[in-house]
Amino acid sequence: MSETSMLVQIMKTCQPLPATCEACGESFACGANTGGCWCGEIKLSDAVREELRAKYGRCLCRACLEKLAVASSVEILESGQGDSELGTSC
């Protein structure tokens, strides 16, 4: 295999994958295979992450994760637990 064809093969495997959000049904490009996954950037509590894993088998779009992050933060602040409950990884 030539160097060029190897590079093309690598580039094909590093493209964001088409996906559909299980929460809202919107199409989006999942960047998990490219190192560009937003689920590692959005802060969600451990409890919310556990709920998501139990409820969904696939990725959610950035908008849905951001809505959950806001709702999770409000719940934590209202309960008086503070930022120590917020996580940062999938």
N, C-alpha and C positions, 0 to 999 in steps of 0.2 A: 504494500500500500504506500502510495507516495505521501510526502509530507503535506501537500495541499489537500489531498483527500482525507487525511487524518484530521487536519484542522477543520474541514467542512463537517466531518462526523462529530467532532467535539462541539462545534458551534450549534449543530442541530440538537444535541442533547442538552445544551445549556439555555434553551429558549424557554420562556415562561409557558406553562401549560394552560390550555383553555380549561376553564372550570365554571361550575355553576354554584352559587352560594346556596347552601341548604336552608338557610334561614329566610332569605327574601326571594330567591330564584333568579337573581341577576347574574349575568355572565361577567367573568373577569379573568384576568391572566394571573395564575398562581405562580409566584416566583420561588417556591420552595426549592426547586432543583437548581436554581441559579444563585442561591445565597441571598436572595432579595425578599425573603418572606416577612411580611409585616406583622405576623402573629408574634414574632420575637420583639418587635418594637413597641407594641401596644401593651400597656400595663393592665393586667386583669388580676383579680384576687385568685388565690389558689382554689377557693370554693367555686368561683365562676368557671375557672378552667376545668374543674372536675365535672361540673354540670354540662359544659359544652361537650366534653369527651363522651359523656353518657348519652347525650341527646343527638349528637351529629357524628357521622362517620367520616366526613370530609371537611374541606376548608370552608370558611366563611369569608365573605368579601370584607374589604377594609372598612367600609361604612358600617356594617353590622358589628364588627369587632369594636369599632370606636364608640358606637352607641352603648354596647355592653360595658365598655370601660368607664364611660361617664356614669352609667347607672350603678355600676359596682362601686365607684369612688363615692358617689352620693350616699349609698347605703353604709359604707364604712365610716364616712364622716358623721353621719347621723347616729351611728351606733357608738361613736367615740373610740373606735379601735385605731384610727390614724393610719399613716402610710405604711406601717410595718406589715400590713396584710396584703399589700400590693406586690404581685410578682411580675417578672419580665420575660419568662420563656414559655414556650408551648407546652 
